[in-house]
Amino acid sequence: MSDFDQERKNEILDEIIMSRRTVRNFAPDAPARELVLQVIQAGLYAPYARAAVESFEDGYFRRFFIVCNGTGNMSAISSMMNRMACEKYAQLERQRSGDPSFKERSRSWAQRLKWFKDLGHVPGVTTSPYYILIAEHRGIPDLGQRSLAHCLENMWLKATALGLAFQITTMASDMGDDEEFCGLLKLEPGEWDLMGCALGYARKTPGPSKRPPVDEVTTWL
């Protein structure tokens, strides 16, 4: 590869990384299925904890579930995730009531969970053409959520490169032990770590992401 080609690849990668945004306002138009599969393929090629899952023999240890908006499955998933958000809000409020320090530190999360509860659904679910759930088998040690982070980052960057809008929904990470939710995916409860993301086109693209200068947050030891 020539120096020019290498430099151009580096420039393109920097452009994609700098252009990545969390989109919360989706247009109703659904991307072509071929584009969705390209995003999933990027996630499939993300790193994983080989030592944790190499003994898993019951099929593939990383799986993807595409849920289309307007379907019964989307409604069911939205309802179950909203129920989890309500339960987590009630649990958090009980914790906050007896600990003033924790109450202050958890204020932002409590406000967000209350917003989910009042909204009646988890943002990103039912608000985009596609909702994608990713499952990673829990191995020993359980590094599934770390592998899913790599997976989602790959998918996010690929979506950005394709001009698609992307939003991670962390509430999905609480659904891996929920029997009804896992039953819908035909997964064994307690055996899989889950994460989810919304995918579509942006109705409105967010502005530039703010970050400090790299020198201010870097220490050479």
HUBEL-V302409 format. One record per residue. N is the residue number from 1. RES is the residue in one letter. SS is DSSP state (hx for helix, st for strand, lp for the rest). BURIAL is + if it has 9 or more other ideal C-beta (glycine too) atoms within 8 Angstrom, else -. D_LAST is the distance of its C-alpha to the last C-alpha in Angstrom with 2 decimals. Layout:
n=N res=RES ss=SS burial=BURIAL d_last=D_LAST
n=N res=RES ss=SS burial=BURIAL d_last=D_LAST
//
This chain:
n=1 res=M ss=lp burial=- d_last=33.71
n=2 res=S ss=lp burial=- d_last=33.82
n=3 res=D ss=hx burial=- d_last=30.95
n=4 res=F ss=hx burial=- d_last=32.93
n=5 res=D ss=hx burial=- d_last=33.16
n=6 res=Q ss=hx burial=+ d_last=29.46
n=7 res=E ss=hx burial=- d_last=28.68
n=8 res=R ss=hx burial=- d_last=31.32
n=9 res=K ss=hx burial=- d_last=30.00
n=10 res=N ss=hx burial=- d_last=26.54
n=11 res=E ss=hx burial=- d_last=28.30
n=12 res=I ss=hx burial=- d_last=30.42
n=13 res=L ss=hx burial=- d_last=27.57
n=14 res=D ss=hx burial=- d_last=25.77
n=15 res=E ss=hx burial=- d_last=29.16
n=16 res=I ss=hx burial=+ d_last=29.76
n=17 res=I ss=hx burial=- d_last=26.41
n=18 res=M ss=hx burial=- d_last=26.97
n=19 res=S ss=hx burial=- d_last=30.61
n=20 res=R ss=lp burial=+ d_last=30.09
n=21 res=R ss=lp burial=+ d_last=31.78
n=22 res=T ss=lp burial=- d_last=33.14
n=23 res=V ss=lp burial=+ d_last=36.91
n=24 res=R ss=lp burial=+ d_last=39.21
n=25 res=N ss=lp burial=- d_last=42.40
n=26 res=F ss=st burial=+ d_last=43.92
n=27 res=A ss=lp burial=- d_last=46.99
n=28 res=P ss=lp burial=- d_last=49.74
n=29 res=D ss=lp burial=- d_last=49.74
n=30 res=A ss=lp burial=+ d_last=48.49
n=31 res=P ss=lp burial=+ d_last=46.43
n=32 res=A ss=lp burial=- d_last=48.10
n=33 res=R ss=hx burial=- d_last=47.55
n=34 res=E ss=hx burial=- d_last=46.22
n=35 res=L ss=hx burial=+ d_last=43.29
n=36 res=V ss=hx burial=+ d_last=42.63
n=37 res=L ss=hx burial=- d_last=42.62
n=38 res=Q ss=hx burial=+ d_last=40.10
n=39 res=V ss=hx burial=+ d_last=37.72
n=40 res=I ss=hx burial=+ d_last=38.37
n=41 res=Q ss=hx burial=+ d_last=37.88
n=42 res=A ss=hx burial=+ d_last=34.38
n=43 res=G ss=hx burial=+ d_last=33.71
n=44 res=L ss=hx burial=+ d_last=35.40
n=45 res=Y ss=lp burial=- d_last=32.97
n=46 res=A ss=lp burial=+ d_last=29.85
n=47 res=P ss=lp burial=- d_last=27.80
n=48 res=Y ss=lp burial=+ d_last=29.14
n=49 res=A ss=lp burial=+ d_last=28.60
n=50 res=R ss=hx burial=- d_last=30.82
n=51 res=A ss=hx burial=- d_last=30.84
n=52 res=A ss=hx burial=+ d_last=31.92
n=53 res=V ss=hx burial=+ d_last=34.82
n=54 res=E ss=lp burial=- d_last=35.99
n=55 res=S ss=lp burial=- d_last=38.82
n=56 res=F ss=lp burial=- d_last=40.11
n=57 res=E ss=lp burial=- d_last=43.44
n=58 res=D ss=lp burial=- d_last=45.17
n=59 res=G ss=lp burial=- d_last=44.58
n=60 res=Y ss=lp burial=- d_last=41.38
n=61 res=F ss=lp burial=+ d_last=38.43
n=62 res=R ss=st burial=+ d_last=37.45
n=63 res=R ss=st burial=+ d_last=40.26
n=64 res=F ss=st burial=+ d_last=40.95
n=65 res=F ss=st burial=+ d_last=43.72
n=66 res=I ss=st burial=+ d_last=44.89
n=67 res=V ss=st burial=+ d_last=46.97
n=68 res=C ss=st burial=+ d_last=49.17
n=69 res=N ss=lp burial=+ d_last=49.93
n=70 res=G ss=lp burial=- d_last=53.49
n=71 res=T ss=lp burial=- d_last=53.92
n=72 res=G ss=hx burial=- d_last=54.83
n=73 res=N ss=hx burial=+ d_last=51.61
n=74 res=M ss=hx burial=+ d_last=49.56
n=75 res=S ss=hx burial=+ d_last=51.65
n=76 res=A ss=hx burial=+ d_last=51.26
n=77 res=I ss=hx burial=+ d_last=47.47
n=78 res=S ss=hx burial=+ d_last=47.26
n=79 res=S ss=hx burial=- d_last=49.51
n=80 res=M ss=hx burial=+ d_last=47.61
n=81 res=M ss=hx burial=+ d_last=44.22
n=82 res=N ss=hx burial=+ d_last=45.73
n=83 res=R ss=hx burial=- d_last=47.20
n=84 res=M ss=hx burial=+ d_last=43.77
n=85 res=A ss=hx burial=+ d_last=42.38
n=86 res=C ss=hx burial=+ d_last=45.29
n=87 res=E ss=hx burial=- d_last=44.74
n=88 res=K ss=hx burial=+ d_last=41.04
n=89 res=Y ss=hx burial=+ d_last=41.99
n=90 res=A ss=hx burial=- d_last=44.61
n=91 res=Q ss=hx burial=- d_last=42.28
n=92 res=L ss=hx burial=+ d_last=39.55
n=93 res=E ss=hx burial=+ d_last=42.17
n=94 res=R ss=hx burial=- d_last=43.32
n=95 res=Q ss=hx burial=+ d_last=39.82
n=96 res=R ss=hx burial=+ d_last=39.36
n=97 res=S ss=hx burial=- d_last=42.75
n=98 res=G ss=lp burial=- d_last=41.83
n=99 res=D ss=lp burial=- d_last=38.29
n=100 res=P ss=hx burial=- d_last=37.86
n=101 res=S ss=hx burial=- d_last=34.07
n=102 res=F ss=hx burial=+ d_last=33.88
n=103 res=K ss=hx burial=+ d_last=36.57
n=104 res=E ss=hx burial=- d_last=34.50
n=105 res=R ss=hx burial=- d_last=31.30
n=106 res=S ss=lp burial=+ d_last=33.38
n=107 res=R ss=hx burial=- d_last=35.51
n=108 res=S ss=hx burial=- d_last=34.18
n=109 res=W ss=hx burial=- d_last=34.60
n=110 res=A ss=hx burial=+ d_last=38.03
n=111 res=Q ss=hx burial=- d_last=39.13
n=112 res=R ss=hx burial=- d_last=38.16
n=113 res=L ss=hx burial=+ d_last=39.98
n=114 res=K ss=hx burial=+ d_last=42.99
n=115 res=W ss=hx burial=- d_last=42.96
n=116 res=F ss=hx burial=+ d_last=43.07
n=117 res=K ss=hx burial=+ d_last=45.91
n=118 res=D ss=hx burial=- d_last=47.89
n=119 res=L ss=hx burial=- d_last=47.33
n=120 res=G ss=lp burial=- d_last=48.76
n=121 res=H ss=lp burial=+ d_last=46.28
n=122 res=V ss=lp burial=+ d_last=42.57
n=123 res=P ss=lp burial=+ d_last=41.50
n=124 res=G ss=lp burial=+ d_last=41.07
n=125 res=V ss=lp burial=+ d_last=43.81
n=126 res=T ss=lp burial=+ d_last=47.23
n=127 res=T ss=lp burial=+ d_last=45.78
n=128 res=S ss=lp burial=+ d_last=44.89
n=129 res=P ss=lp burial=+ d_last=46.98
n=130 res=Y ss=st burial=+ d_last=44.90
n=131 res=Y ss=st burial=+ d_last=42.91
n=132 res=I ss=st burial=+ d_last=40.91
n=133 res=L ss=st burial=+ d_last=39.98
n=134 res=I ss=st burial=+ d_last=37.60
n=135 res=A ss=st burial=+ d_last=37.94
n=136 res=E ss=st burial=+ d_last=35.61
n=137 res=H ss=st burial=+ d_last=37.07
n=138 res=R ss=lp burial=+ d_last=35.52
n=139 res=G ss=lp burial=+ d_last=34.57
n=140 res=I ss=lp burial=- d_last=33.13
n=141 res=P ss=lp burial=- d_last=30.46
n=142 res=D ss=lp burial=+ d_last=31.23
n=143 res=L ss=lp burial=+ d_last=28.56
n=144 res=G ss=hx burial=+ d_last=31.08
n=145 res=Q ss=hx burial=+ d_last=29.57
n=146 res=R ss=hx burial=- d_last=26.23
n=147 res=S ss=hx burial=+ d_last=28.28
n=148 res=L ss=hx burial=+ d_last=30.35
n=149 res=A ss=hx burial=+ d_last=27.37
n=150 res=H ss=hx burial=+ d_last=26.69
n=151 res=C ss=hx burial=+ d_last=30.44
n=152 res=L ss=hx burial=+ d_last=30.82
n=153 res=E ss=hx burial=+ d_last=28.02
n=154 res=N ss=hx burial=+ d_last=29.80
n=155 res=M ss=hx burial=+ d_last=33.08
n=156 res=W ss=hx burial=+ d_last=31.86
n=157 res=L ss=hx burial=+ d_last=30.58
n=158 res=K ss=hx burial=+ d_last=33.82
n=159 res=A ss=hx burial=+ d_last=35.90
n=160 res=T ss=hx burial=+ d_last=34.25
n=161 res=A ss=hx burial=- d_last=35.02
n=162 res=L ss=lp burial=+ d_last=38.61
n=163 res=G ss=lp burial=- d_last=39.08
n=164 res=L ss=lp burial=+ d_last=39.39
n=165 res=A ss=st burial=+ d_last=38.43
n=166 res=F ss=st burial=+ d_last=36.27
n=167 res=Q ss=st burial=+ d_last=35.63
n=168 res=I ss=st burial=+ d_last=33.97
n=169 res=T ss=st burial=+ d_last=35.98
n=170 res=T ss=hx burial=- d_last=33.99
n=171 res=M ss=hx burial=+ d_last=37.24
n=172 res=A ss=hx burial=+ d_last=38.06
n=173 res=S ss=hx burial=+ d_last=35.42
n=174 res=D ss=hx burial=- d_last=37.78
n=175 res=M ss=lp burial=+ d_last=40.75
n=176 res=G ss=lp burial=+ d_last=39.97
n=177 res=D ss=lp burial=- d_last=42.13
n=178 res=D ss=lp burial=+ d_last=44.90
n=179 res=E ss=hx burial=- d_last=47.98
n=180 res=E ss=hx burial=- d_last=49.75
n=181 res=F ss=hx burial=+ d_last=46.79
n=182 res=C ss=hx burial=+ d_last=45.92
n=183 res=G ss=hx burial=+ d_last=49.64
n=184 res=L ss=hx burial=+ d_last=49.82
n=185 res=L ss=hx burial=+ d_last=47.14
n=186 res=K ss=lp burial=- d_last=48.85
n=187 res=L ss=lp burial=+ d_last=45.75
n=188 res=E ss=lp burial=- d_last=45.79
n=189 res=P ss=lp burial=+ d_last=44.48
n=190 res=G ss=lp burial=- d_last=41.42
n=191 res=E ss=lp burial=- d_last=40.61
n=192 res=W ss=st burial=+ d_last=38.63
n=193 res=D ss=st burial=+ d_last=35.69
n=194 res=L ss=st burial=+ d_last=36.62
n=195 res=M ss=st burial=+ d_last=35.21
n=196 res=G ss=st burial=+ d_last=37.15
n=197 res=C ss=st burial=+ d_last=37.13
n=198 res=A ss=st burial=+ d_last=39.74
n=199 res=L ss=st burial=+ d_last=40.53
n=200 res=G ss=st burial=+ d_last=42.87
n=201 res=Y ss=lp burial=+ d_last=43.13
n=202 res=A ss=st burial=+ d_last=41.91
n=203 res=R ss=lp burial=- d_last=44.71
n=204 res=K ss=lp burial=- d_last=42.30
n=205 res=T ss=lp burial=- d_last=38.85
n=206 res=P ss=lp burial=+ d_last=36.21
n=207 res=G ss=lp burial=- d_last=34.64
n=208 res=P ss=lp burial=- d_last=31.19
n=209 res=S ss=lp burial=- d_last=28.22
n=210 res=K ss=lp burial=- d_last=26.16
n=211 res=R ss=lp burial=- d_last=22.37
n=212 res=P ss=lp burial=- d_last=20.01
n=213 res=P ss=lp burial=- d_last=18.46
n=214 res=V ss=hx burial=- d_last=15.48
n=215 res=D ss=hx burial=- d_last=13.44
n=216 res=E ss=hx burial=- d_last=14.33
n=217 res=V ss=hx burial=- d_last=12.95
n=218 res=T ss=lp burial=- d_last=9.67
n=219 res=T ss=lp burial=- d_last=6.26
n=220 res=W ss=lp burial=- d_last=3.80
n=221 res=L ss=lp burial=- d_last=0.00
//
